[in-house]
Each structure stands twice: as structure tokens, then as C-alpha cells.
Amino acid sequence: MTGGVLGITLVAAVLHAVWNAMAHGVSDRLVGFALIGVAYTVIGGATALVLGLPPSAAWPFIVASAVLHVIYTLLLWASYQLGDFSQVYPVARGTAPLVVAAIEVALGHVLPVWQLVGVAVISLGLVSLALDGGRLTRAALPALGAAGATGICIAGYTVVDAGAVRTTPVLVYAAWMFLLQGPVMPVIALLRRGAGWRIPPRVLGAGLGGGVVSLAAYGLILVAQTSGATAAVASLRETSIVFGAVIGTVFFGERFGVGRVIAAAVVARGIALVNL
């Protein structure tokens, strides 16, 4: 991994944590997520218009990934409604590689020793996050459950996307996937609030800005992956988990901040081992 790729990946990791923090921190999260969807629709649509249609064989992957992304967004929204950012964000991101590893084993793949160690390290970090403050409270279960389900969706679209990009130009694939998933949250917001609701300027800026930052993070990772250092990029981008825990501690004033940062760092290290 060159210095340039290293820098791009770290910036993408920070941006990923930032857009999630923006989605969590907005005062009206339903509207915030709807505005993120608007940004996806506009930018994805403009890009799709320029790049054209994907190959016909890519459509099943695009539709499947878009559906999984929609479910992921709904679960992420629920997670941020129910729990602290510095807890649910690392749990959501950390659950995904465990599920992917389980899928590989179910398909008959034998995991190397370091990946098995990575799975154990991730599990340790997730347990530490769940046992926040030394015990698992009933009040935390809904948030942890939603975050874990979010991680399962991340694993699902990761597997789908990995299969798709072997035969489809990445930017074309991403543009159409974002275009298909983008309108869903705005439609949900309209159905729940009606057409007459007002959007405060601060919420408008955070929502649209979060969508743009999200797409920027995704684009930077695509650029980094063109270097061929796929495993290294996949490992390094999960430092977003640590950045997320720090953001929750510093900007949201969430409790047990130091413990969560340490647990998030453990999860990130485990993911790095799994991606070796």
C-alpha cells in the first residue's frame, strides 16, 4: 500500500464515521435519512445518466444490493433512534465480518488460523461493547439487536457486491444501486409526515451533507481499491469504527467513552486479521 492509497483510505474511514455521526446527530432522524436518500438519488441519477446502462447480467446484483441497502438503512435508522452512537456504530460494523466469515465456512471454505483469531478478537470486542459498564442491560437490547441486524445486512450486500464487481464496471454498478435505493427513505418520510412538513435549515444541511459525505467516502474507497491492495484497504477502512467511538465520546458526550474506544479498537484489529 503506497502512501497515497493509505491517505485516501484513512480519509474515507473518517468520512464514513462522520456521515454516520451526522445521521445520528440530526434532530429529526427520519428527515435526515430522507435527505441522505435525496442526495443518493440526485448524484446516483446524474452519474447513471452520464455512464449509461449496466450489462444485463448485472441487474440481479444491482437490485439485490439496493434492497439490502434499503433494509440496512432502515435498521441503521432504528439503531440510532434506540442507542448511543459510540456503541451501536461499532457493533453494526463489527458484526458484518463475523457473518461473512460464517457464510464462507458454511460454503465449505477453510479459514486460515489468523482469520479465526480475527473472528475471536472481533467477538471479544463486540462482547465488550455489549457489556457496556460491566453488564448487559435490558434497555440496551433493542439498540444492540438493531445494530447486529444492521451488520447482517452489511455482510449481505458485501457478498453481493463482491460478486457483481467481477463483471460490472464499479462506478456504473454503484450509480444504479444508489439511484434505486435513494428514493425509498424520502417516500417513507412523505408517507409519515405528509407533503406539508417543514425542514429546518440545519436539518436540511446535515441531511444533504451527510449524503454527499457518504458518497465521497464510498468513492474514495473505490479509488483506493483500484490500487490492487484490496485486503489492506478493507482492513484499514474499518478504522472508521475507532473514529466513530471517538466522535461519540467527544461530540455526543456519551458515557463509558474510553471503554468503548478501546473495545472499538479491538474490533477494528480483529477485522484487520480477518481481511489479511
Order of alpha helices (4+ residues) and beta strands (2+ residues): alpha-alpha-alpha-alpha-alpha-alpha-alpha-alpha-alpha-alpha-alpha-alpha
